[in-house]
């Protein structure tokens, strides 16, 4: 049997001819794999009479991919003129060789005409050297977010998979499991990693295990892994959280029996992960309450818990003491107040070696497919015993962190030349070897004593922020927002949600996050509310001239500020906005405060301290942690104050004059002589 590490030369003259043409024309050989799959999908959907649904098209293209991978590795049989006959013979051979992985793959339904077109497109892809997993990419293209996203399952891009595999570094002979294996991306990458270290195919296959509760995905993963090892795959269709014994694999007997766990568990707050009976078996299926000392106490069982929480416990219990884990988790799990008990549980059971923040585009597969949920990659070492507060004395002094800005593709799933993941892998390796390396966003060390309230999101500890603030210390007084509140100089409140049914009921503006721009409030009449609704909330919101509005929640606008002028006081504002009120303008000018909040050092802090809650970012109470740079020179402060005041006055006057000009077109009573027009912006509406 051929070893998984063996890759014979291809014997296709058509491939050689195409490479020659590319070489002659100096064309790049790199192909956007997903784009090729989209071309195949669109071609078959329009040309093949027999099926148009993506599920049926996927099955046929997957069979073509199986045959193509085999032939690229082992050579193409040049004796058959029929593509269909060649593929059918190969599928039959695979079914006989590996019935558990390929027995459900029927013969090709596509005829030679369609198969020749598909084969020609697949020929352009080097399936032995891809940046992304060909099976996972194929599945994403053909099913998209509509099918998989509802269950919280998104296939991890291959560069992220390979990063985690390389950092966890499974060794030949170690038992590895993925309890939420999906299409088998981690299993396939681990198999290739072990083969590169000299492990034989039988050893690899006998030590890799995968579980997925989706029967189709489990079959896909089995086929995926068998294409690497040419051995029977140990992939089971089971529920990793409930662990029924359906196929002779009793997960309950495997607790603590694995050396390595690699997984991207499903995540989503609305997903029903387990029944109440199953939840009671999990420590994290219960309510945890924090004491004043910071200890957490287990309470009653909960009715529902997000799957990513339960999988943290499941993965920790699967691995042996001293074993290693590589996990993909939503950033909110590592930063939200509601999941601090989960981080505490994880840190008591394992030592956190590294946390890597990923761009929001990591799981975007197309313009509409995938998710922009921000995720992190975790590398953990399970402890020999569960520790309490003494864990800080037992751990290494630093946590390796990184915040990737690029991941090899953009927010529409298109490949781009920028990818921070290789640099992260390189710096982590240098750190582990004790060699010198330069700290930046692709790798920096955070002292464990600086980990704040079990917040593990890397961007919270952005080293660039601290460096920049330190450079300001000689010329600025650095004062936190919390200190301003404690001194009674600043009050912060949030708005209310009036409900969409209130929109358009009147002319009083309801200000939302999108209405804050360039220090001013855009008053959009499409979101006007009635006098009755305004009266209901006006006393509580109490908007006055000199107040500042700041975006609290959102995606790209968090930290954007606006100044409330005398024209803007009759408004309501939504709960995603802060209202900041200076209580003593003689001691603290709201104009100076506006400039400081909008300055680059503070905006960088805001970016570092905001965290994702499901799909929306929030600054939340962390606004109190922001440090504002007050210029020590009084003349400098006064100059900034006058500059901001003039900028706002000029802009608002221009806005009001423009508004009056529009009214004069249809309402002659608004007309004034030109000599009176310049100051007329100050008149009441």
Secondary structure, 3 states (H helix, E strand, C coil): CCCCCCCCCCCCHHHHHHHHHHHHHCCCCCCCHHHHHHHHHHHHHHHCCCCCCHHHHHHHHHHHHHHHHHHHHHCCCCCCCCHHHHHHHHHHHHHHHCHHHHCCCCCCCCCHHHHHHHHHHHCCCCCCCCCCCHHHHHHHHHHHHHHHHHHCCCCCCHHHHHHHHHHHCCCCCCCEEECCCCCCHHHHHHHHHHHHCCCCHHHHHHHEEEEECCHHHHHHHHHHHHHHHCCCCEEEECCCCCCCCCCCCCHHHHCCCEEEEEECCCCCCCCCCCCHHHHCCCHHHEEEEECCCCCEEEEEECCCCCHHHHHHHHHHHHEEEEEEEEEEEEHHHHCCHHHHHHHHHHHHHEEEEEEEECCHHHHECCCCCECCCCEEEEEEEECCCCCCCCHHHHCCCEEEEEECCCEEECCCCCEEEEECHHHHHHHHHHHHHCCCCCCECCEEEEEHHHCCCCCCCHHHHCHHHHHHHHHHCCCEEEEEHHHHHHCCCEEEEECCCCCHHHCCCCCEEEECHHHEECEEECCCHHHEECHHHHHHHHHHHCCCCCCEEEECEECCCCCCEEECCCCCCCCEECCCEEEEEECCCCCCCHHHHHHHHHCHHHHHHHHHHCEEECCEEECHHHHHHCEEEEECCHHHHHHHHHHHHHHHHHHHHHHHHHHHHHHHHHCHHHCCCHHHHHHHHHCCC
